[in-house]
Amino acid sequence: MLNNDTVKCISAYSRMCPIIHTAVLFLLLIMLLLPSKAQAEPLPIMSEQEAVHLVVDPSKHVLTLFVHGRPVKKYRVALGNPATPSPVGQYEVVFKGKHWGPGFGTRWIGLNVPWGIYGIHGTNRPDSIGYNRSHGCVRMRNKDVEELFERVPIGTKVTMLGHVLGGLYRDPRRLAEGDAGGDVLLIQNRLQAAGLYEGECHGRFRGATTTALKRYQQMQGFPVDGVVSKEIYQSLGLWE
């Protein structure tokens, strides 16, 4: 910004020539309209999906709704049992529906988990809230999921906290054909890196994964049973 003395000096000089006078006035007008560096920058445009973020903490059985990075509300939830754990990682809401059936309560918020159908939904078993009793989905009380349903657009990021292999003081799952999850995905990645698995790493334990695992077991001197035991995790460098 120009100070008063500078403005007076320029104005006095410009009155000596009408053309200069007009040009200087136009220039001063532009400079006065430009924002100063001290003014705050405008907030970036944020999409509705970016504004809302869900975080699920399995250690507390709590789902937190964040809006513009600030926690707005917390909900008690039920999560997967040890045999069918809830997926760990970051996903997106890809579908929303109502009344999928009694077991899913009044609302369904579907996630893009690659190895199966997982979502946030209501329940006809409110006594399970606060425990690990689902088949991997996030269960909520119907009134809570109905409220959340209205605030969560398609594309919302959902962060599922936790450890893929179960965390400290808990042995990883024994895996065999038919299982699915992030732990299966890790096994596929390690077998692929060893040149034994050529399929897609999608977290679903199928025939190609079984074949690759048996080849690994034979090469390493393990019983060739197609089962991922704690010893297999350790051998693959996934567990200490």
Phi, psi and omega in degrees: 000144177277142176277171185297319181298319180295318179299317181297320181295314180295318181296318180297317181292321184292335180291347179287339180220120182304321182294314178296321180302313180296315181297318181294318178299320179295318179296317179297321180297316179298316183294325179291328182279337180291140179290143178283161180295337183284342182289149181291141176289145179294149178295141179294150177291129183237131180288163180298324180294319181290332183289329183253137180213135178250139176231126180251122180252105183292335181291336180246354184055049183230135170252127181248130175267120176253138174232121184054039176081359181250134177293125183256320181202148178244142180232139173283139183222166170250148182231182185293148176282168184304329181284330179227073187291157174289145182293141178257138179136194179246129184229183178229153172284123182241351181203146175226134181212167181238143171055063176281348182141163184305321182292343182252009178066210187264347182218149177229128176239102188276143181247156182270053176286126189290338187256009178174183180264109180231149179195182175252123185211171176281189182203154171261011177234071181299341178291346179277347182297131182097002182228171175264085186228007180265179176265022177124337180283169175262114180266141176227159170298145185303318181295327180287315182291330176294321178292315181295321181307320183285343186254354186248110178277163172301137181098353179298135176284136178233116180259121178256108181286166177129183180247132184303324183264010174108342177092184182294150174063021176219126178291147178293161179296143166283130185245145176210174182305132183108341178281164178209152177150178179296329178292323175297319178301319178297317178299315179300318179299317182290320178293325177293318179297331179277358179079018183256337183243124183249000182276187179279138176275094186238000177082011178247122183278102181236191187303319181295325178290319179299315180299314180295319180296318180296323176297319178295315180301319179294317180296325185264000178080021176271159172303133184270082183240357179071021181245133177273106178263177178301324180294326178291318176304314181296318181295326180276000178079022181259351183210139180252000000 
